[in-house]
Amino acid sequence: MKTARWLVLVVLAAGALGLPACSDDAGSNGCVEGETQPCTCAGGDSGAQLCEADGTWGECDCGGDTDTDTDTDADTDTDTDTDTDTDTDTDTDSEEDCILFEDDFESGIDEDEWINVHCCQWVVDGILYLQDLDGGDRNAQVMVHDGDPAWTDYKVTLVASKAPESPLDYFNILLRASDSSLSSAGLFGSAYQLEFLGEGWSDNPNVVTLRRTDYGLAEGDPAQIALLASVSWSPTLSGPFDIQVTLDGGNISLFIDGDNYFDLVDPDPLLFGGFGLLTIWEYGAAFDDVVITDLSDECDTD
């Protein structure tokens, strides 16, 4: 009876442990075709064995070197994403470098940049005023980078208006200027002169003119003057007006308050030079937010 009970317990234990039960299809070692069991590979890794048709266990299957290939791919992807931010920083620096000059006059007149050619200039509440107050040369003129050969193609934006108490409406913007000095004492140097004439002028009221001028460098030199544009405009010079002038080779364009007043080609252009502001006689004008942007090939940010 004891022997019978132990046999029952052994059979029950074998079922609980998942050991293969006896079968008529088993081989001599009790293996059933298609059955698997764990096995130990060389080096101590775990593998698996499959029972074959003759009831014997096949070789221990230890798998391939899959992990190595996976790690290699992962490393490659990580390296690819590294060098992204460098170009963005370079573009930003280039755009900033393309500003040749700017002044909002919040800190007064920068005497290291603005050259006082003829009196008088002053700043009130961040606005630059020009007007001859001493009766001397009867013109007021300031310049930046006069004759600078590096200033070739550029765009100028600024705000301009008639100054309070000015007897007539007038101001003049000088472009690509070299050795420029314009007053009743004499006219010298070369420049494009962009003149704005408003109400009160007996000749050509409310017109904008563009002239290419070259008066030479000494008294008595012959003057060369070419009128390139003369266009009418309806507002008086009470202002303020947003002005944009572009010089690109011989191509010159003017926008006032977003409207295009001319777009022309000078067949014999001045090629370089600085920027200036001018009023004549006792007429006064006011200016603000001057920005000059380089348009040369090195600063083509399109």
Salt bridges, closest charged atoms under 4 A:
GLU113 OE1 - HIS145 NE2 3.50
ASP137 OD2 - HIS118 ND1 2.77
ASP148 OD2 - HIS145 ND1 2.76
ASP153 OD1 - ARG176 NH2 2.91
ASP169 OD1 - LYS162 NZ 3.16
GLU195 OE1 - ARG211 NH1 3.05
ASP266 OD2 - ARG212 NE 2.83
GLU282 OE2 - ARG138 NE 3.12
